[in-house]
């Protein structure tokens, strides 16, 4: 899901007559600080913050046409060996049964 202009930037266009899904999108702005600390340190002068929300529409890829998107990178399976050791340690404190399944 992406907005009209996000699809345009990806080289795709929204099909004519496509109905989007209305969502609340954050309005991000910059709060300017004018205190002494901000004058000394430039990193504290301006901070990005959510100012509010507005209605916007998003469209699914099936509602667009254009260039093909690059394939998603494959997710690597996380190493859960430390997690298993921690869970086994918790089972002595809490009544917990650990069940391992291959997916």
Order of alpha helices (4+ residues) and beta strands (2+ residues): alpha-beta-beta-alpha-beta-beta-alpha
